């Protein structure tokens, strides 16, 4: 896709988003009727996630050349994820302690949302157990990305150790990767319409809760959004500039299609194909680094989610008048980081894994019932930051010597 066409599509997507918001508020019925167009767009993105993740991870791993480099690259990638996620949780904790959005709010949560209740009893141990799927086809059929990543990492590593015999398989996945990326290119043409219908439908469905943004949940929403902004506009660009030497503004603008898609789909995984396209074609990040770092990032690197979980947990504590000690806040810091890693790249996943955080410091799960009304909106904001964090990570890892040496 040429730069000019890409820009036109991005403008189309931004106009689509605005039309969707306005239309969802003022012509809700119409937008409910065309919601299926958004679902088509979303399904098209989801349709290619499994082959994309498998092919790109295998290509990324095999292009590293040898298994020892794989260990180093994985280590550096995970370190980057941990550092940036910790930064974002810290920002969230500082802001929520200063702004105290829950103090003085007199309503308390009275219900536990269904998807949260369904996940009760699951622990972080289940997340670890889920890493190795007993049946890889079943994991793929259920769209579970993390086990697919683990399988592809191992499979790619093995391919690099069997010499000539591995060549045809590697070539197959290289071709598959190119074909899938071409398909992404086609799907992007449909994005302006898809984005408009998606956002229009969700705004129409949640029109009533828009008022919550201004009422008791207003200061809470503001705390989350302010934190996300500080992380996205200050911390991440500084890291990008420092470790990759790239111009943050240009890099950000080139990610426009992916960030708009993240906002409208509230899913890092569904956005992955477009993130990949923007990173490789527009920002010219080394394809080997991108295909390795991005699938991993879309599933485990969630700066926005981690920040949100920390703010939400403290907000709930403030509402219930529960005083959390410094050590409780350290526990929140740690569990919010882990819970964001454990959250899948799908809508509301962060709110579901927040159960770990609340459980860890003994806060009532009903608190989630209170913030649920506005989660559809904050989910979009944090997903956008999650994808931005992954994008910055790809540029930074591409500069490490494992990639720049070749
Ligand atoms: N929706 C987010 C994502 O896909 C996860 C979350 O719920 O925080 O990145």
Boltz pocket constraint, residues with backbone or C-beta under 6 A from the ligand:
constraints:
  - pocket:
      binder: B
      contacts: [[A, 266], [A, 267], [A, 268], [A, 269], [A, 298], [A, 302], [A, 304], [A, 305], [A, 343], [A, 344], [A, 345], [A, 346], [A, 347], [A, 348], [A, 349], [A, 350], [A, 351], [A, 379], [A, 382], [A, 383], [A, 386]]
      max_distance: 6.0
